[in-house]
Amino acid sequence: MSIADKLSEVKIRRLPLRQPAIVERSASISEAVEAMKASRLGCALVCERGKLVGLFTERDLLNKVIGEPVSYSTPVEQVMTFGPAHLSLDDSVYSAMRLMREGDYRNVPLVDAQGAAAGVVTVRDLVSYFAEHFPKEALNLPPDHDQLMLSAEGA
């Protein structure tokens, strides 16, 4: 059984996920940043009455706020990413890894069956899980997943 097959069987809910930063869409950028700092995450899930409507990330802060004529009292909905790609707690770890790779995401929101914010899975969560459960494979992976090593490296 391949690593991908094994990771396809494991549900995201089995990861030790941290409590997400959640703010209402009317919250200020400052409030969103404070929520991110308090949760020690690089993103805040932006909701309207509990339903996920957007994602505010460190990249949004750097690219849309810092150095721009935007006040920190501006509603976060003006600089967030609307309708972000998301997964559910019952999607597989492999699905999260694939989505992050394809979309170049570091944080993926998680929603329940009703579309309510249920958490966030981060690159750190996935790397920690992978390293803990597949240490031999993680230490022996070539730098590029498509790269084939024809001979052993090292002395």
C-alpha positions in Angstrom: 0.0 0.0 0.0 1.4 3.4 -1.0 1.7 6.4 1.3 -0.9 8.2 -0.8 -3.3 5.2 -0.3 -2.7 5.3 3.5 -3.2 9.1 3.6 -6.4 8.7 1.6 -7.8 6.6 4.4 -7.0 9.0 7.2 -9.7 11.7 7.8 -8.7 15.3 8.7 -10.6 15.0 11.9 -7.9 12.6 13.2 -5.3 15.4 13.1 -4.6 17.4 16.3 -6.1 20.6 14.9 -5.9 23.8 16.9 -8.9 26.1 17.6 -9.3 28.4 14.6 -9.5 32.2 14.7 -13.0 33.1 13.7 -14.3 36.7 13.0 -17.5 38.1 11.6 -17.2 39.7 8.2 -17.9 43.1 9.8 -14.9 42.8 12.1 -12.0 45.2 11.5 -8.7 44.2 10.1 -7.2 44.9 13.5 -9.6 42.5 15.2 -8.8 39.8 12.6 -5.1 40.2 13.2 -5.6 40.0 17.0 -7.7 36.8 16.6 -4.9 35.3 14.4 -2.3 36.2 17.0 -4.3 34.8 19.9 -4.8 31.5 18.0 -1.2 31.5 16.8 -2.5 30.8 13.2 -1.7 32.5 10.0 -5.3 33.0 9.0 -8.7 33.9 10.3 -12.0 32.3 9.1 -14.4 35.1 8.2 -18.0 34.1 8.9 -21.5 35.5 8.6 -23.8 34.0 11.3 -21.4 31.1 11.6 -21.2 30.3 7.9 -17.8 30.5 6.2 -17.8 33.4 3.7 -14.1 34.2 3.5 -10.5 33.7 4.6 -8.1 36.4 5.8 -4.5 35.3 5.8 -1.0 36.7 6.4 -0.6 37.0 2.7 -3.7 39.2 2.5 -2.3 41.4 5.3 1.0 41.7 3.4 -0.4 42.2 -0.1 -3.6 44.2 0.6 -3.0 46.1 3.8 0.6 46.9 4.7 2.0 49.7 2.5 -1.4 50.4 1.1 -3.8 53.2 2.0 -5.9 50.9 4.1 -6.8 51.6 7.7 -6.7 48.8 10.3 -10.3 49.8 11.2 -11.5 48.8 7.7 -13.8 45.8 7.7 -11.9 42.6 7.0 -14.4 41.7 4.3 -12.9 44.4 2.1 -9.5 42.6 2.0 -10.3 38.9 2.6 -10.5 36.2 0.0 -14.2 35.5 -0.7 -15.4 31.9 -1.1 -12.1 30.2 -0.3 -11.5 26.6 -1.3 -12.4 24.4 1.7 -12.7 20.9 2.9 -14.7 19.0 5.6 -13.4 17.2 8.7 -14.3 13.9 6.9 -12.2 14.6 3.8 -8.9 12.8 3.7 -5.4 14.0 4.7 -4.4 13.3 1.1 -7.1 15.6 -0.2 -5.8 18.4 2.0 -2.3 17.9 0.8 -3.4 17.8 -2.8 -5.5 21.0 -2.4 -2.6 22.8 -0.7 -0.2 21.8 -3.4 -2.5 22.6 -6.3 -3.7 26.0 -4.9 -0.4 27.0 -3.2 -2.3 27.3 0.1 -0.9 27.2 3.6 -4.3 27.1 5.3 -7.5 25.4 4.3 -10.7 26.2 6.0 -12.9 23.3 7.2 -16.7 23.4 7.2 -19.4 21.1 8.5 -22.3 19.7 6.4 -24.2 23.0 6.8 -21.3 25.2 5.7 -20.5 26.4 9.2 -16.8 27.0 10.1 -15.5 23.9 11.7 -11.7 24.5 11.8 -8.6 25.0 9.7 -5.9 22.6 8.6 -2.5 24.1 8.0 0.7 22.9 6.3 2.2 22.6 9.7 -0.5 20.2 10.8 0.1 18.0 7.7 3.9 18.0 8.0 3.7 17.1 11.7 1.3 14.3 11.0 3.4 13.0 8.1 6.7 13.1 10.0 5.1 11.4 13.0 3.4 8.6 11.2 5.9 8.1 8.3 9.3 9.0 9.7 11.3 6.6 7.5 9.5 7.8 4.3 9.8 11.5 5.2 13.5 11.2 5.8 14.1 9.4 2.6 12.0 11.5 0.2 13.9 13.2 -2.6 13.6 17.0 -2.8 11.2 16.8 -5.8 8.4 14.3 -5.6 8.8 13.5 -9.3 12.5 13.1 -9.0 13.9 9.5 -9.1 17.2 8.9 -7.3 19.4 6.5 -9.4 22.0 6.1 -6.7 22.3 6.7 -2.9 23.3 10.1 -1.8 25.9 10.9 0.8 29.3 9.6 1.9 
